[in-house]
């Protein structure tokens, strides 16, 4: 919910200082959380890329260099690798840079206020409104990236489970009634 300087006009100076300190702390925490989430997404993508590369090598080998009985396993390996690559792409989309509001402000952002002789109290109110909007915007971007990362993990898990179940059916075919 957006707040305005007018809503803060009745607040005590110490309250404004505490609200600004709290908002800056929240922005700093969001920045740290977002950086950590990006690092997790990149690490996840690296592991998935290595696994997909191994599955592609195994799948191609099974298809080209083995007897007909092993070729279906090669197709399964390539299918799982495709799912993992899709997972990697989704995770990397979640690791893309997002616009983040960081704590603090550029002094020249207050050029007009300084020219008008704005009080420190009014500057604190303006800052607090800016920080509040930044916190909301940061949460939106972080939530989107979190959904992408969760989706990537789900895609990877489903791909691996589907490959495992398919291999079980290939190894132990279900008998059909005569």
C-alpha positions as CSV (number, residue, x, y, z in Angstrom):
1,X,0.0,0.0,0.0
2,X,1.4,3.3,-1.0
3,X,1.8,6.1,1.6
4,X,2.1,9.8,0.9
5,X,4.0,12.6,2.7
6,X,0.6,14.0,3.7
7,X,-0.2,10.8,5.7
8,X,3.2,11.1,7.5
9,X,2.7,14.8,8.4
10,X,1.4,14.1,11.8
11,X,4.1,11.6,12.7
12,X,6.7,12.4,15.4
13,X,10.2,13.1,14.2
14,X,11.6,10.0,16.1
15,X,8.9,7.9,14.4
16,X,9.9,9.1,11.0
17,X,13.5,8.4,11.7
18,X,12.7,4.9,12.9
19,X,10.4,4.2,9.9
20,X,13.2,5.4,7.5
21,X,15.8,3.2,9.4
22,X,13.4,0.2,9.2
23,X,12.7,0.8,5.5
24,X,16.4,1.0,4.7
25,X,17.0,-2.2,6.6
26,X,14.3,-3.9,4.7
27,X,15.7,-2.7,1.4
28,X,19.1,-4.0,2.4
29,X,17.7,-7.4,3.4
30,X,15.8,-7.6,0.1
31,X,19.0,-6.9,-1.8
32,X,20.8,-9.6,0.1
33,X,18.0,-12.1,-0.4
34,X,17.7,-11.4,-4.1
35,X,21.5,-11.8,-4.6
36,X,21.4,-15.1,-2.7
37,X,18.5,-16.3,-4.8
38,X,20.3,-15.4,-8.0
39,X,23.3,-17.3,-6.9
40,X,21.2,-20.4,-6.1
41,X,19.5,-20.2,-9.5
42,X,22.9,-20.0,-11.3
43,X,24.3,-22.9,-9.2
44,X,21.2,-25.0,-9.9
45,X,21.5,-24.3,-13.6
46,X,25.1,-25.3,-13.6
47,X,24.3,-28.7,-11.9
48,X,21.4,-29.2,-14.3
49,X,23.5,-28.4,-17.3
50,X,26.2,-30.9,-16.3
51,X,23.5,-33.6,-15.7
52,X,21.9,-32.9,-19.0
53,X,25.3,-33.1,-20.8
54,X,25.9,-36.5,-19.2
55,X,22.5,-37.7,-20.2
56,X,22.9,-36.5,-23.8
57,X,26.3,-38.3,-24.1
58,X,24.8,-41.5,-22.6
59,X,21.7,-41.2,-24.8
60,X,23.6,-40.7,-28.0
61,X,25.9,-43.6,-27.1
62,X,23.1,-45.9,-26.3
63,X,21.3,-45.0,-29.5
64,X,24.3,-45.2,-31.8
65,X,26.6,-47.8,-30.3
66,X,24.4,-50.4,-28.7
67,X,22.0,-53.2,-29.7
68,X,18.3,-52.6,-30.3
69,X,17.5,-53.6,-26.7
70,X,19.3,-50.6,-25.3
71,X,18.2,-47.9,-27.8
72,X,14.9,-47.1,-25.9
73,X,17.0,-46.2,-22.8
74,X,19.0,-43.8,-25.0
75,X,15.7,-42.1,-26.1
76,X,14.7,-41.9,-22.4
77,X,18.1,-40.3,-21.6
78,X,17.7,-37.7,-24.3
79,X,14.1,-37.0,-23.2
80,X,15.2,-36.5,-19.6
81,X,18.0,-34.3,-20.8
82,X,15.5,-32.2,-22.8
83,X,13.4,-31.7,-19.7
84,X,16.5,-30.8,-17.7
85,X,17.5,-28.2,-20.3
86,X,14.0,-26.7,-20.1
87,X,14.4,-26.6,-16.3
88,X,17.8,-24.8,-16.7
89,X,16.3,-22.2,-19.1
90,X,13.5,-21.5,-16.6
91,X,16.0,-21.2,-13.7
92,X,18.2,-18.8,-15.7
93,X,15.1,-16.7,-16.4
94,X,14.7,-16.5,-12.7
95,X,18.3,-15.4,-12.2
96,X,18.0,-12.5,-14.6
97,X,18.6,-9.1,-13.2
98,X,15.5,-7.3,-11.9
99,X,15.1,-3.7,-11.1
100,X,15.8,-3.4,-7.3
101,X,15.4,-0.3,-5.1
102,X,18.5,-0.1,-2.9
103,X,18.7,1.7,0.4
104,X,19.6,5.4,0.2
105,X,19.1,8.1,-2.3
106,X,21.2,10.3,-4.6
107,X,21.6,13.8,-3.1
108,X,20.8,15.4,-6.5
109,X,17.4,13.6,-6.4
110,X,16.4,16.4,-4.0
111,X,17.5,19.3,-6.2
112,X,14.0,20.8,-6.3
113,X,13.3,20.2,-2.6
114,X,16.6,21.9,-1.7
115,X,15.8,24.9,-4.0
116,X,12.4,25.2,-2.3
117,X,13.9,25.1,1.2
118,X,12.2,21.8,2.1
119,X,12.7,20.8,5.8
120,X,14.5,17.7,6.9
121,X,11.2,16.3,8.2
122,X,9.7,16.7,4.7
123,X,12.7,15.0,3.1
124,X,12.3,12.1,5.5
125,X,8.7,11.8,4.5
126,X,9.5,11.8,0.8
127,X,12.3,9.2,1.4
128,X,9.9,7.0,3.3
129,X,7.4,7.1,0.5
130,X,10.1,6.3,-2.0
131,X,11.4,3.4,0.1
132,X,7.9,2.0,0.7
133,X,7.2,1.9,-3.1
134,X,10.7,0.3,-3.6
135,X,10.0,-2.4,-1.1
136,X,6.7,-3.2,-2.8
137,X,8.4,-3.3,-6.2
138,X,11.2,-5.4,-5.0
139,X,8.8,-8.0,-3.5
140,X,7.0,-8.2,-6.9
141,X,10.3,-8.9,-8.8
142,X,11.5,-11.3,-6.1
143,X,8.2,-13.2,-6.1
144,X,8.3,-13.6,-9.9
145,X,11.9,-14.9,-9.8
146,X,10.9,-17.3,-7.0
147,X,8.1,-18.7,-9.0
148,X,10.4,-19.3,-11.9
149,X,12.9,-21.1,-9.7
150,X,10.2,-23.2,-8.1
151,X,9.0,-24.0,-11.6
152,X,12.5,-25.0,-12.7
153,X,12.9,-27.4,-9.8
154,X,9.4,-28.9,-10.5
155,X,10.3,-29.4,-14.2
156,X,13.6,-31.1,-13.3
157,X,11.9,-33.3,-10.7
158,X,9.1,-34.4,-13.1
159,X,11.7,-35.0,-15.9
160,X,13.8,-37.2,-13.6
161,X,10.8,-39.1,-12.2
162,X,9.3,-39.7,-15.6
163,X,12.6,-41.0,-16.9
164,X,13.0,-43.3,-13.9
165,X,9.5,-44.7,-14.3
166,X,9.9,-45.1,-18.0
167,X,13.2,-47.0,-17.4
168,X,11.4,-49.3,-14.9
169,X,8.7,-50.1,-17.5
170,X,11.4,-50.8,-20.1
171,X,13.3,-53.1,-17.7
172,X,10.2,-54.8,-16.3
173,X,7.5,-54.7,-18.9
174,X,3.9,-55.1,-17.7
175,X,2.5,-58.4,-19.0
176,X,-0.5,-58.0,-21.2
177,X,-3.4,-60.4,-20.8
178,X,-3.7,-63.0,-23.6
